[in-house]
Amino acid sequence: MKLTFLGTGTSCGVPTIGCQCRTCQSTNPKDKRLRCSALVETDTTRLLIDCGPDFRQQVMPLPFRRIDGILITHAHYDHMGGMDDIRPYCQFGEINVYADPIASQGLLQMLPYCFAENRYPGVPAIQLHEVHKHEPFTIGDIDVMPIEVMHHDLPILGYRFGRLTYITDMKTISDEELPYIEGTETLVVNALREKPHHSHQTLDEAVAFARRVGARRTLLIHSSHDIGLHDEVNASLPSDIQLAYDGQVITC
């Protein structure tokens, strides 16, 4: 199994509009962060985690082939604002989208024309599947375990795929969820910045969580321009905990 980071940035992306900070002015490609999204793939199955407003830009360089499922973490625009752009993939058949009840309702509100009784020709053909924490399901040859984390006071989903766990937008997690993460070898988790935030982990909180999980390696995502320059941050971190970057591919 491999994971491709399509985007590792927060809701504003990096560079941030109108900002003149060192990160936003950097010429290092690793300091350019589109909104968070990732592909999890085997030889036969291709899953998209979140479909934000940068989806079209993110997939243009990639081979054009079927997406077997889209896993939604939560109903915020930076994580599902690109859903209308899945239309070209509908030539392979209906797109199966998996979301918890809150995110499912968000999709119905954002894309009502996709779920109308008489669909306008050409709209995305979506088959919506409601999923729940701790209730595993399988797409192709990939087993998926939804886990729950808290985005401030909003419960959202992370996903575990075998030895890989992917979590974004987390502020806290209950002890109840930890057994579902136990044995994770590759952890992907959010680290917004160093300064505290009410709904996102700081860099220090993400490092502490990684140590709590005990994964062999941890890749940090959903980072804002305030986190600093990619290379400088990574030089300050332990070698097994590093900022991810857009386009990075890892084998899990």
Buried (B, 14 or more C-beta within 10 A) or exposed (E): BEBBBBBBBBBBBBBBEEBEBEBBEBEEEBBBBBBBBBBBBBEEBBBBBBBBBBBEBBBEEEEEEEBBBBBBBBBBEBBBBBBBBBBEBBEEEEBBBBBBEBBBEBBBEBBEEBEEEEEEEEBBBBEBBEBEBEEEBEBBEBEBBBBBBBBEEBBBBBBBBBBBBBBBBBBEBEEEBEEBBEEBBBBBBBBBBEEEBEBBBBBEBBBEBBEEBEBEBBBBBBBBBBBBBBEBBBEEBEEEBBBBBBBBEBEB
